[in-house]
Amino acid sequence: MKLTKHTDYAFRVLLYVAVKNQEELSTIKEITQAFNMSQDHVMKIVQKLSKSGFIKALRGKNGGIRLGRPANEIVIADVIILMEATLAPVNCKTPLCNIKQGCKLADILFEAQDKYLSYLKQYTLADLVPENSSTVQLIQTLFLKNPNT
C-alpha cells in the first residue's frame, strides 16, 4: 500500500509537533518551511488532524499547533484511516469488471489490507519518536532553533 502525499504530510506534521516541547506551539509556516511543503496543503491537513483530536490548533496572533493527545495515544493506523481518501486496494465497480463474480483478487487484496492495518494498530506516534532516536535528533538539529525544546 502506498500512502498519498496527504497522509505523508500528516505524519510529518505529527512528527514535528511530537518532537517539539509541548509547552511551545508550532506554526504551520515553520512546519511547511522545514519540510518544503505547500502551506495551503498543510493547512487542510492540520484542520483535519485538529477536527479528529490528533492535534490542537489555537488561533490568533500567538496561535499554533501541538499534539491534541499524548503521542502514545495516536495510533498509526488511525492516522492512515483518517487521511486516506479511500483505502480500497482495488476498484471492481468503476468501470464494472466483467469477471468480478468469479475473481478472488479483490478478496485477497482486502484481506491483505486488513492485515496491514491490524499490524499498524500496534504502533503509535510515540514509537516513531523515542527519546534520543535519530528521527528526534534530526528534527531537533535541522528544524528546531533550540534542540532542548
C-alpha positions as CSV (number, residue, x, y, z in Angstrom):
1,M,0.0,0.0,0.0
2,K,1.4,3.4,-1.0
3,L,0.3,6.3,1.1
4,T,-0.8,9.5,-0.5
5,K,1.1,12.8,-0.1
6,H,-1.7,13.9,2.1
7,T,-1.0,11.2,4.6
8,D,2.7,11.5,4.3
9,Y,2.5,15.2,5.1
10,A,0.1,14.5,8.1
11,F,2.8,12.2,9.6
12,R,5.5,14.9,9.0
13,V,3.3,17.4,10.9
14,L,2.7,15.0,13.7
15,L,6.4,14.0,14.0
16,Y,7.4,17.7,14.1
17,V,5.0,18.7,16.8
18,A,5.7,15.5,18.8
19,V,9.4,16.3,19.0
20,K,8.9,19.9,19.9
21,N,8.4,20.8,23.5
22,Q,4.7,20.6,24.2
23,E,4.7,23.9,26.1
24,E,5.8,25.6,22.8
25,L,3.4,25.9,19.9
26,S,4.4,25.0,16.3
27,T,3.2,27.1,13.4
28,I,2.1,25.9,10.0
29,K,4.7,28.3,8.5
30,E,7.6,26.8,10.3
31,I,6.5,23.2,9.5
32,T,6.0,24.0,5.8
33,Q,9.4,25.6,5.7
34,A,11.1,22.7,7.5
35,F,9.7,20.1,5.1
36,N,9.3,22.3,2.0
37,M,5.5,21.7,1.8
38,S,2.7,23.8,0.4
39,Q,1.2,25.9,3.1
40,D,-2.3,25.6,1.7
41,H,-2.0,21.8,1.6
42,V,-0.7,21.7,5.2
43,M,-3.5,24.0,6.4
44,K,-6.1,21.5,5.2
45,I,-4.2,18.6,6.8
46,V,-3.9,20.5,10.1
47,Q,-7.6,21.2,10.0
48,K,-8.4,17.5,9.5
49,L,-6.0,16.4,12.2
50,S,-7.4,19.0,14.6
51,K,-11.0,18.1,13.9
52,S,-10.1,14.5,14.8
53,G,-8.3,15.5,18.0
54,F,-4.8,14.4,16.9
55,I,-3.6,17.9,17.3
56,K,-4.9,21.0,19.0
57,A,-4.9,24.2,17.0
58,L,-5.0,27.6,18.7
59,R,-6.0,30.5,16.5
60,G,-4.8,34.1,16.8
61,K,-1.6,36.1,16.8
62,N,0.1,33.8,19.3
63,G,-1.6,30.7,18.0
64,G,-0.2,27.5,16.7
65,I,-0.5,23.8,17.0
66,R,0.6,21.0,19.3
67,L,-0.4,17.4,19.9
68,G,-4.1,17.0,20.9
69,R,-3.3,13.9,22.9
70,P,-0.2,12.1,24.1
71,A,1.9,10.6,21.4
72,N,1.3,7.1,22.8
73,E,-2.4,7.5,22.1
74,I,-2.0,8.4,18.4
75,V,-2.2,5.1,16.6
76,I,-0.5,5.0,13.2
77,A,-3.4,3.0,11.6
78,D,-5.9,5.6,12.8
79,V,-4.0,8.4,11.1
80,I,-3.9,6.5,7.9
81,I,-7.6,5.7,8.0
82,L,-8.4,9.4,8.6
83,M,-6.1,10.8,6.0
84,E,-6.6,8.4,3.1
85,A,-9.5,9.3,0.8
86,T,-10.0,5.6,0.0
87,L,-8.4,2.5,1.4
88,A,-9.9,0.2,-1.2
89,P,-7.0,-1.7,-2.7
90,V,-8.9,-2.4,-5.9
91,N,-12.0,-1.0,-7.6
92,C,-14.1,-3.6,-9.4
93,K,-17.1,-1.4,-9.8
94,T,-15.9,1.6,-12.0
95,P,-15.7,0.5,-14.7
96,L,-17.5,-2.6,-13.8
97,C,-15.2,-5.6,-14.1
98,N,-16.8,-8.4,-16.2
99,I,-15.1,-11.2,-14.2
100,K,-15.9,-9.7,-10.7
101,Q,-18.2,-12.6,-9.7
102,G,-15.6,-15.2,-10.1
103,C,-12.4,-13.3,-9.3
104,K,-10.7,-13.8,-6.0
105,L,-8.2,-11.0,-6.4
106,A,-10.3,-8.4,-4.6
107,D,-10.9,-10.8,-1.6
108,I,-7.2,-11.4,-1.3
109,L,-6.3,-7.7,-1.5
110,F,-8.9,-6.7,1.0
111,E,-7.7,-9.4,3.4
112,A,-4.1,-8.2,2.9
113,Q,-5.1,-4.6,3.6
114,D,-6.9,-5.7,6.8
115,K,-3.8,-7.4,8.0
116,Y,-1.7,-4.4,7.1
117,L,-3.9,-2.1,9.1
118,S,-4.1,-4.5,12.0
119,Y,-0.3,-4.7,12.1
120,L,-0.1,-0.9,12.2
121,K,-2.6,-0.7,15.0
122,Q,0.1,-1.9,17.4
123,Y,2.2,1.2,16.8
124,T,1.8,4.8,17.9
125,L,3.4,8.1,17.2
126,A,5.5,7.6,20.4
127,D,7.1,4.6,18.7
128,L,8.2,6.8,15.9
129,V,9.9,9.4,18.2
130,P,11.5,7.6,21.1
131,E,13.9,9.8,23.1
132,N,17.3,10.2,21.5
133,S,16.3,8.4,18.3
134,S,17.8,9.5,15.0
135,T,14.4,10.9,14.0
136,V,14.2,13.1,17.1
137,Q,17.8,14.2,16.7
138,L,17.3,15.1,13.0
139,I,14.2,17.1,13.6
140,Q,15.9,18.9,16.6
141,T,19.1,19.6,14.7
142,L,17.6,20.5,11.3
143,F,14.5,22.4,12.3
144,L,14.3,23.5,15.9
145,K,16.1,26.6,17.0
146,N,16.8,25.3,20.5
147,P,17.4,21.5,20.4
148,N,16.2,21.2,24.0
149,T,12.7,22.3,23.0
